[in-house]
Amino acid sequence: MRQRSFNMRWLASMVAEVHRILLLGGVFLYPIDRTLRESGGKLRLLYEANPMSLLIEQARGMASTGRARLLEIAPEGPHQWVPVILGSACEVDRIIELHRIFDGASQSRSARAPA
């Protein structure tokens, strides 16, 4: 159970956002959505996601796409885009669990779809 709620902030700078998370806790989200599905995400794996993920994990946080640990993704190219969820381990874990629930619900819906 959470001890407090979070305020929503958007500084328009991933480095500043991660600095704030390291100082105060919280989570940074740039998840994938329908408009980003073809590109794979909004932030670049090698230039943005991995460096910040390394810092967060060294501070005992977590970094994920929601379905995979960011630092375990093998780059397919220098400009590969990925969804990013990073920050407090307990908060990122909650978001990963929501992805599991959604993915399970999506699979059961597609299994029930008429042929």
C-alpha positions in Angstrom: 0.0 0.0 0.0 1.2 3.5 -0.8 2.1 5.8 2.0 1.5 8.9 -0.2 0.2 10.0 -3.6 2.3 11.5 -6.3 1.9 14.8 -8.0 2.1 14.8 -11.8 5.0 16.8 -13.1 6.3 17.3 -16.6 9.6 19.1 -17.0 10.2 18.3 -20.7 13.7 17.0 -19.9 14.3 13.3 -19.2 17.5 14.1 -17.3 15.7 16.6 -15.1 12.9 14.2 -14.5 15.3 11.4 -13.5 17.1 13.7 -11.2 13.9 14.6 -9.5 13.0 10.9 -9.2 16.4 10.1 -7.7 15.8 12.9 -5.1 12.1 12.5 -4.3 11.1 9.1 -5.6 8.3 8.5 -8.1 8.1 7.1 -11.6 8.8 8.4 -15.2 6.4 7.1 -17.9 6.6 7.3 -21.6 4.6 4.1 -22.4 3.7 2.9 -25.9 0.3 3.8 -27.3 -1.5 3.2 -30.6 0.2 6.2 -32.3 3.7 4.9 -31.4 3.1 1.2 -32.0 4.8 1.1 -35.4 8.0 2.9 -34.3 8.2 0.8 -31.1 8.1 3.8 -28.6 9.1 7.4 -28.2 12.5 7.3 -26.6 15.7 5.9 -28.1 17.1 2.8 -26.4 20.8 3.6 -26.7 20.8 7.4 -26.2 18.0 7.9 -23.7 16.5 4.8 -22.1 19.7 2.8 -21.3 21.7 5.6 -19.7 18.9 6.6 -17.4 18.0 3.0 -16.7 21.5 2.3 -15.5 21.4 5.3 -13.1 18.0 4.3 -11.8 18.9 0.7 -11.3 22.2 1.7 -9.5 20.0 3.6 -7.1 17.9 0.4 -6.5 15.1 1.4 -8.8 13.6 -0.4 -11.8 13.5 0.4 -15.6 11.2 -1.5 -17.9 9.2 -1.3 -21.1 6.3 -2.7 -19.1 7.1 -6.1 -20.6 10.9 -6.3 -20.5 13.8 -4.9 -18.5 15.3 -2.1 -20.5 18.9 -3.0 -19.9 18.3 -6.6 -21.2 17.0 -5.4 -24.6 19.5 -6.2 -27.4 19.7 -3.1 -29.7 18.5 -3.7 -33.2 20.0 -0.5 -34.5 21.4 2.9 -33.2 18.0 4.6 -33.3 15.8 1.9 -31.9 12.8 3.4 -30.1 11.3 1.9 -26.9 8.6 2.6 -24.3 10.1 3.7 -21.0 8.9 3.2 -17.4 11.5 3.9 -14.7 11.8 5.0 -11.1 10.9 3.6 -7.7 11.0 -0.2 -7.8 7.7 -0.7 -6.1 5.9 1.7 -8.4 7.4 0.3 -11.6 6.5 -3.2 -10.4 2.9 -2.1 -10.0 2.9 -0.8 -13.6 4.4 -4.1 -14.9 1.7 -6.0 -13.1 -0.9 -3.8 -14.8 0.7 -4.7 -18.1 0.4 -8.5 -17.2 -3.3 -8.0 -16.4 -4.0 -6.1 -19.6 -2.0 -8.6 -21.7 -3.9 -11.5 -20.2 -7.3 -9.7 -20.7 -6.3 -9.0 -24.3 -5.4 -12.6 -25.0 -8.7 -13.9 -23.5 -10.6 -11.3 -25.6 -8.9 -12.4 -28.8 -9.5 -16.0 -28.0 -13.3 -15.3 -27.6 -13.4 -13.2 -30.9 -15.7 -14.8 -33.5 -13.8 -16.4 -36.4 
